Amino acid sequence: MGDWSGASGMVTGSWLRHDVWLENKIANIEYAKR
């Protein structure tokens, strides 16, 4: 997946940022549960 270039690479990059955002959101929720 990381080998793709051009538009596909941009889409992959946006998904990676989204994954980080989602992980941070989940981590915050898990932290709030404690």
PDB file as gemmi writes it, atoms N, CA and C in Angstrom:
CRYST1    1.000    1.000    1.000  90.00  90.00  90.00 P 1                      
ATOM      1  N   MET A   1       0.835  -1.209   0.000  1.00  0.00           N  
ATOM      2  CA  MET A   1       0.000   0.000   0.000  1.00  0.00           C  
ATOM      3  C   MET A   1       0.872   1.263   0.000  1.00  0.00           C  
ATOM      4  N   GLY A   2       1.927   1.260   0.808  1.00  0.00           N  
ATOM      5  CA  GLY A   2       2.777   2.440   0.892  1.00  0.00           C  
ATOM      6  C   GLY A   2       3.565   2.681  -0.382  1.00  0.00           C  
ATOM      7  N   ASP A   3       3.657   1.677  -1.271  1.00  0.00           N  
ATOM      8  CA  ASP A   3       4.423   1.817  -2.501  1.00  0.00           C  
ATOM      9  C   ASP A   3       3.667   2.609  -3.558  1.00  0.00           C  
ATOM     10  N   TRP A   4       2.360   2.761  -3.406  1.00  0.00           N  
ATOM     11  CA  TRP A   4       1.573   3.499  -4.392  1.00  0.00           C  
ATOM     12  C   TRP A   4       2.014   4.959  -4.426  1.00  0.00           C  
ATOM     13  N   SER A   5       1.860   5.576  -5.594  1.00  0.00           N  
ATOM     14  CA  SER A   5       2.277   6.980  -5.746  1.00  0.00           C  
ATOM     15  C   SER A   5       1.109   7.816  -6.236  1.00  0.00           C  
ATOM     16  N   GLY A   6       1.320   9.140  -6.294  1.00  0.00           N  
ATOM     17  CA  GLY A   6       0.287  10.022  -6.820  1.00  0.00           C  
ATOM     18  C   GLY A   6      -0.939  10.088  -5.924  1.00  0.00           C  
ATOM     19  N   ALA A   7      -2.129  10.085  -6.530  1.00  0.00           N  
ATOM     20  CA  ALA A   7      -3.387  10.252  -5.794  1.00  0.00           C  
ATOM     21  C   ALA A   7      -3.556   9.145  -4.762  1.00  0.00           C  
ATOM     22  N   SER A   8      -3.183   7.913  -5.121  1.00  0.00           N  
ATOM     23  CA  SER A   8      -3.344   6.799  -4.185  1.00  0.00           C  
ATOM     24  C   SER A   8      -2.516   7.044  -2.927  1.00  0.00           C  
ATOM     25  N   GLY A   9      -1.321   7.574  -3.100  1.00  0.00           N  
ATOM     26  CA  GLY A   9      -0.476   7.874  -1.949  1.00  0.00           C  
ATOM     27  C   GLY A   9      -1.100   8.939  -1.064  1.00  0.00           C  
ATOM     28  N   MET A  10      -1.729   9.946  -1.702  1.00  0.00           N  
ATOM     29  CA  MET A  10      -2.388  10.998  -0.930  1.00  0.00           C  
ATOM     30  C   MET A  10      -3.552  10.429  -0.132  1.00  0.00           C  
ATOM     31  N   VAL A  11      -4.302   9.516  -0.758  1.00  0.00           N  
ATOM     32  CA  VAL A  11      -5.437   8.894  -0.056  1.00  0.00           C  
ATOM     33  C   VAL A  11      -4.917   8.078   1.116  1.00  0.00           C  
ATOM     34  N   THR A  12      -3.836   7.318   0.891  1.00  0.00           N  
ATOM     35  CA  THR A  12      -3.268   6.505   1.968  1.00  0.00           C  
ATOM     36  C   THR A  12      -2.818   7.398   3.118  1.00  0.00           C  
ATOM     37  N   GLY A  13      -2.187   8.519   2.776  1.00  0.00           N  
ATOM     38  CA  GLY A  13      -1.721   9.439   3.809  1.00  0.00           C  
ATOM     39  C   GLY A  13      -2.872   9.983   4.631  1.00  0.00           C  
ATOM     40  N   SER A  14      -3.985  10.312   3.962  1.00  0.00           N  
ATOM     41  CA  SER A  14      -5.143  10.842   4.686  1.00  0.00           C  
ATOM     42  C   SER A  14      -5.717   9.773   5.601  1.00  0.00           C  
ATOM     43  N   TRP A  15      -5.712   8.531   5.128  1.00  0.00           N  
ATOM     44  CA  TRP A  15      -6.231   7.441   5.964  1.00  0.00           C  
ATOM     45  C   TRP A  15      -5.330   7.222   7.171  1.00  0.00           C  
ATOM     46  N   LEU A  16      -4.017   7.350   6.977  1.00  0.00           N  
ATOM     47  CA  LEU A  16      -3.102   7.187   8.107  1.00  0.00           C  
ATOM     48  C   LEU A  16      -3.365   8.256   9.151  1.00  0.00           C  
ATOM     49  N   ARG A  17      -3.564   9.511   8.690  1.00  0.00           N  
ATOM     50  CA  ARG A  17      -3.871  10.586   9.643  1.00  0.00           C  
ATOM     51  C   ARG A  17      -5.199  10.318  10.333  1.00  0.00           C  
ATOM     52  N   HIS A  18      -6.172   9.777   9.580  1.00  0.00           N  
ATOM     53  CA  HIS A  18      -7.471   9.475  10.174  1.00  0.00           C  
ATOM     54  C   HIS A  18      -7.320   8.391  11.238  1.00  0.00           C  
ATOM     55  N   ASP A  19      -6.477   7.377  10.954  1.00  0.00           N  
ATOM     56  CA  ASP A  19      -6.262   6.309  11.935  1.00  0.00           C  
ATOM     57  C   ASP A  19      -5.666   6.867  13.218  1.00  0.00           C  
ATOM     58  N   VAL A  20      -4.724   7.790  13.085  1.00  0.00           N  
ATOM     59  CA  VAL A  20      -4.108   8.391  14.270  1.00  0.00           C  
ATOM     60  C   VAL A  20      -5.154   9.173  15.056  1.00  0.00           C  
ATOM     61  N   TRP A  21      -5.985   9.934  14.326  1.00  0.00           N  
ATOM     62  CA  TRP A  21      -7.040  10.715  14.981  1.00  0.00           C  
ATOM     63  C   TRP A  21      -8.007   9.785  15.703  1.00  0.00           C  
ATOM     64  N   LEU A  22      -8.376   8.685  15.036  1.00  0.00           N  
ATOM     65  CA  LEU A  22      -9.329   7.753  15.629  1.00  0.00           C  
ATOM     66  C   LEU A  22      -8.719   7.087  16.856  1.00  0.00           C  
ATOM     67  N   GLU A  23      -7.445   6.697  16.768  1.00  0.00           N  
ATOM     68  CA  GLU A  23      -6.787   6.068  17.914  1.00  0.00           C  
ATOM     69  C   GLU A  23      -6.729   7.027  19.092  1.00  0.00           C  
ATOM     70  N   ASN A  24      -6.431   8.301  18.812  1.00  0.00           N  
ATOM     71  CA  ASN A  24      -6.377   9.297  19.889  1.00  0.00           C  
ATOM     72  C   ASN A  24      -7.752   9.465  20.527  1.00  0.00           C  
ATOM     73  N   LYS A  25      -8.803   9.478  19.691  1.00  0.00           N  
ATOM     74  CA  LYS A  25     -10.152   9.637  20.216  1.00  0.00           C  
ATOM     75  C   LYS A  25     -10.517   8.448  21.093  1.00  0.00           C  
ATOM     76  N   ILE A  26     -10.204   7.239  20.625  1.00  0.00           N  
ATOM     77  CA  ILE A  26     -10.496   6.031  21.406  1.00  0.00           C  
ATOM     78  C   ILE A  26      -9.702   6.052  22.709  1.00  0.00           C  
ATOM     79  N   ALA A  27      -8.439   6.462  22.624  1.00  0.00           N  
ATOM     80  CA  ALA A  27      -7.602   6.511  23.824  1.00  0.00           C  
ATOM     81  C   ALA A  27      -8.188   7.489  24.838  1.00  0.00           C  
ATOM     82  N   ASN A  28      -8.685   8.620  24.356  1.00  0.00           N  
ATOM     83  CA  ASN A  28      -9.291   9.602  25.260  1.00  0.00           C  
ATOM     84  C   ASN A  28     -10.540   9.027  25.907  1.00  0.00           C  
ATOM     85  N   ILE A  29     -11.336   8.287  25.143  1.00  0.00           N  
ATOM     86  CA  ILE A  29     -12.553   7.677  25.698  1.00  0.00           C  
ATOM     87  C   ILE A  29     -12.173   6.637  26.747  1.00  0.00           C  
ATOM     88  N   GLU A  30     -11.197   5.802  26.422  1.00  0.00           N  
ATOM     89  CA  GLU A  30     -10.748   4.784  27.375  1.00  0.00           C  
ATOM     90  C   GLU A  30     -10.213   5.446  28.643  1.00  0.00           C  
ATOM     91  N   TYR A  31      -9.485   6.548  28.484  1.00  0.00           N  
ATOM     92  CA  TYR A  31      -8.934   7.253  29.639  1.00  0.00           C  
ATOM     93  C   TYR A  31     -10.059   7.831  30.492  1.00  0.00           C  
ATOM     94  N   ALA A  32     -11.101   8.341  29.843  1.00  0.00           N  
ATOM     95  CA  ALA A  32     -12.219   8.943  30.576  1.00  0.00           C  
ATOM     96  C   ALA A  32     -13.002   7.889  31.353  1.00  0.00           C  
ATOM     97  N   LYS A  33     -12.977   6.647  30.879  1.00  0.00           N  
ATOM     98  CA  LYS A  33     -13.722   5.584  31.565  1.00  0.00           C  
ATOM     99  C   LYS A  33     -13.110   5.266  32.922  1.00  0.00           C  
ATOM    100  N   ARG A  34     -11.791   5.520  33.054  1.00  0.00           N  
ATOM    101  CA  ARG A  34     -11.121   5.153  34.302  1.00  0.00           C  
ATOM    102  C   ARG A  34     -11.509   6.061  35.453  1.00  0.00           C  
TER     103      ARG A  34                                                      
END                                                                             
